[in-house]
Amino acid sequence: MTALHLVTTDGPAKEPGRRLIPALALCCAALVSGFAVIGGVPADESLKASSNLADAPAAEDLEAFSPALDLNFETLSITEGSLQPLAADSADQNRMAAPVFRLELGEETVAHLNRQNLDQLGLYLLQDIPAAPGISPAERQRQRWHLLERQGRFEVLKAELQVSLESEKGDRRLGLGLRLGDLLLRNGDPAQARAVFRRLLSEGLPNDGITQQLRQRIVLSYFDEGRFSDAAISAENLTLEFAPDQPSWHLLRALIALSRGRADKAVSVLREVVSIEASLWRVFARWQDQALSSSAALLALGQVKVPADNAEMAGARSAMIAQIADLAEHARVRALALEVLVLNDVQLTPLLQIDARAELLGTYGEIARIKMAHEGLTTEPSGAVWDFLLAEGSADHLGQRALGVTLLLQGEGPEAPASGDSWLIRHLIEVDAQGLIGVFIGDDGALAKFEDVGAEALMLLVDEALRREDLPLGARLQSLVHVPVPGIDPGAWTLRTARIHVLGGNADLGARQLGDWLSGLDEVAPASLDRVMQIMFDLQFIGEHQLALDLFQASARLVRTPGHRRELFYWAAQSWVGLGEYAMGAAYYLESARLSGEEEVYWQRSAFYQAAKALESAELYEDAGKVYRRLLGDSPESKMQAKLRYRLAQIERRRAREKSE
């Protein structure tokens, strides 16, 4: 969506058969697709029963089961034979042999939630559900730690492991220590992990195997910390003493050799190791040992099949490609690998760590020089190069991107009214590389901060934020656009801006902007008023009922149709109820019913029903009963009649209790 296509005619705010209070997901979808141009939406239609009888179900075939209340307040069934005593027959034995059903949550529930990755609910239930027979407290605690780590709650998990470690002894203490140390290694704290492993070593261990595991982890902690000399010394001592033969140990030794400039040794160590990761490092080591050319190494890396769901391994391969593709002829391959690293922020081993953003900008410069030479633009002024970029329709997206970014880095933008920032944003969106926008424009952008780009670029960024359902960012960006973009209807602009602010966390600002705009209008088309009211619905949805009431009041003088009159009272009533002013809400619902008239019977019944509920909440039981009885006399639906009788019975019970007190 470009800045010149911000609005679509997407229908009225309330459509027949829909619930009129919108869900937030629908709000987001409406924002992405745009807002209707003022006056461009068809007028609202009369409401159907299914959208107005709130809490009142539509008529159904109730022959199977239709409960009713008799004078003794017993719920009976009118279907013959629907309630039968259990007969003692030959099936009793089978029935008794079946497992006893209980309305309880158990271990199967927890396991099911775990498979669905519903970890927050799983953690809650672990605290609430008693452990089944055979499930020890230690096992339940391990389940909790597993869920904490999967949620990324590192500090909470670390604290719990440290507390448990202090109180345990023996094998249990050893297992906790290994788990804590490994957690620290995975989360970038090798020094603290090494302290845990050394502490365990100092306490005496049951066998050499455990000692070997701890010392291998200490070697890994040195390597992860970048202390390659210490890692090499510790690894040699461990190899002489224990001669470990695990593939993971050989891989670590190879990485240590590479860190010490011994690519030949790394190749030798990895010769017999069979794994995808070892295959990648074997190619990298052979390239460093000059046994493979850059082109051959790049080809070999491309032939290693990395699992699609292994982000760290894919990131390692991209980092290797970025290092190997160091020749000008491989600049495009290097740029693509660097873009992958920028888009997928993965933790890399110290040997492969690279400032991907800075390297990407430099690589773009190389590609730009090659492209300009190829297109005969080397001696042309920047304006001519921009003319070429703005007019080009080739499929060389990387070349376009590199050339445009390089020009902008040099401070050479296109001539007005064209905008280099807008061109780049639009280009990245069109080639599905939106993740790179933040590299160039944003709080840490290499080209400009959000505050420094023009209105057209900001609107493109707003649209992209809304597409990703990042409403807070959309509201922040929208607040930087102080005047409507040329060519956009002022009313549509105001509605768009106000709604973005309301749903993006700036409800006060959005409501104020909409109120100011409404105060300057003398009239508005009925369909446009529907769009205005949609923002009031948004405010109600997020609980800002006072702001919604203020806007309902501000829009009242613009109402011209009977339908909008009854609607305004109905939805204002909802906000009064939301504020806890139940009596006022009931009065507004009743006024909506009065304005509905007999020709809008479904709307009227819905308003009466909501009024009665509000009267109940206000403890005005006598009036509530009168309204319910009126509805009971008018309602042809048996299911609704049963519901109304139930409400009346509840009122009588409350009144009787009050009298007894």
HELIX and SHEET records of a PDB file:
HELIX    1   1 LEU A   24  SER A   33  1                                  10    
HELIX    2   2 ALA A   49  ASN A   52  1                                   4    
HELIX    3   3 ASP A   92  ALA A   97  1                                   6    
HELIX    4   4 GLU A  107  ARG A  115  1                                   9    
HELIX    5   5 ASP A  119  ASP A  128  1                                  10    
HELIX    6   6 PRO A  137  ARG A  150  1                                  14    
HELIX    7   7 PHE A  154  SER A  167  1                                  14    
HELIX    8   8 GLY A  170  ARG A  186  1                                  17    
HELIX    9   9 PRO A  190  SER A  202  1                                  13    
HELIX   10  10 ASP A  208  ASP A  224  1                                  17    
HELIX   11  11 PHE A  228  PHE A  242  1                                  15    
HELIX   12  12 PRO A  247  SER A  259  1                                  13    
HELIX   13  13 ALA A  263  LEU A  270  1                                   8    
HELIX   14  14 ILE A  276  GLN A  288  1                                  13    
HELIX   15  15 SER A  294  GLN A  303  1                                  10    
HELIX   16  16 ALA A  311  ILE A  324  1                                  14    
HELIX   17  17 ALA A  328  HIS A  330  5                                   3    
HELIX   18  18 ALA A  331  LEU A  343  1                                  13    
HELIX   19  19 PRO A  350  LEU A  352  5                                   3    
HELIX   20  20 ALA A  356  GLU A  375  1                                  20    
HELIX   21  21 SER A  382  ALA A  391  1                                  10    
HELIX   22  22 HIS A  397  LEU A  409  1                                  13    
HELIX   23  23 GLY A  420  GLU A  430  1                                  11    
HELIX   24  24 GLN A  434  LEU A  436  5                                   3    
HELIX   25  25 ILE A  437  PHE A  440  1                                   4    
HELIX   26  26 PHE A  450  ASP A  452  5                                   3    
HELIX   27  27 ALA A  455  ARG A  467  1                                  13    
HELIX   28  28 LEU A  471  GLN A  478  1                                   8    
HELIX   29  29 PRO A  490  LEU A  503  1                                  14    
HELIX   30  30 ALA A  507  SER A  519  1                                  13    
HELIX   31  31 PRO A  526  PHE A  541  1                                  16    
HELIX   32  32 HIS A  545  ALA A  556  1                                  12    
HELIX   33  33 PRO A  562  GLY A  578  1                                  17    
HELIX   34  34 TYR A  582  SER A  596  1                                  15    
HELIX   35  35 VAL A  601  SER A  617  1                                  17    
HELIX   36  36 TYR A  621  ASP A  634  1                                  14    
HELIX   37  37 SER A  638  SER A  660  1                                  23    
SHEET    1   A 2 PRO A  67  LEU A  69  0                                        
SHEET    2   A 2 THR A  75  SER A  77 -1                                        
END                                                                             
